[in-house]
Amino acid sequence: FTQVPLPGNRSSLVWVVKPETAKELAALDDATLSLRVERQMQSMLGRVTVEPGRQIYPLSTVTPLRFAAQRVALVGEAAHVFPPIGAQGLNLGIRDIDDLVEIARENRQDPGAAAALAVYDFKRRPDILARS
C-alpha cells in the first residue's frame, strides 16, 4: 500500500493485492471503498474520500530458478524483476551487489567457483523471494 501526496490535500494510492481482492475492491461503491482505504491507512490522514476513476493493473514479477551458476552471478534486474512500487528492485539490487562483493572478497582465489556462487545463491534467495 503506497500513498503518494498530491497538491490540494489529495493523494494517489497504489494498493497491491491479489487479483481476486482487486476485483472485490473495484466492485465496492465509493463510500465503502473510502472506509476500506481509511482503515488500511490506519486513519493516518483522517477521513478518506475516494474520487471516481479507479484503475486496476496486473502486476507480475520474474525470478530465475537460480541466482548464480557456471561462473555467472545475477544481480539487479537480471536476478529479479518487480513492479517499480516502493523501489524494491533498486534496494534488492544494492543488496545483491553488497553480498556478491563480500563473497568475492572471501573467495579471492576464485570468486566464480561453484562453492562461492552457491553461497551467493543461498544468501540472496530468502531476501528476493520474500518480495516476490
Residue, then its C-alpha position, 0 to 999 in steps of 0.5 A: f500500500t503506497q500513498v503518494p501526496l498530491p497538491g490540494n490535500r489529495s493523494s494517489l494510492v497504489w494498493v497491491v493485492k491479489p487479483e481476486t481482492a482487486k476485483e472485490l475492491a473495484a466492485l465496492d461503491d465509493a463510500t465503502l471503498s473510502l472506509r476500506v482505504e481509511r482503515q488500511m491507512q490506519s486513519m493516518l490522514g483522517r477521513v478518506t474520500v475516494e474520487p471516481g476513476r479507479q484503475i486496476y493493473p496486473l502486476s507480475t514479477v520474474t525470478p530465475l530458478r537460480f541466482a548464480a551458476q557456471r561462473v555467472a552471478l545475477v544481480g539487479e534486474a537480471a536476478h529479479v524483476f518487480p513492479p517499480i512500487g516502493a523501489q524494491g528492485l533498486n534496494l534488492g539490487i544494492r543488496d545483491i551487489d553488497d553480498l556478491v562483493e563480500i563473497a568475492r572478497e572471501n573467495r579471492q582465489d576464485p570468486g566464480a567457483a561453484a562453492a562461492l556462487a552457491v553461497y551467493d545463491f543461498k544468501r540472496r534467495p530468502d531476501i528476493l523471494a520474500r518480495s516476490 
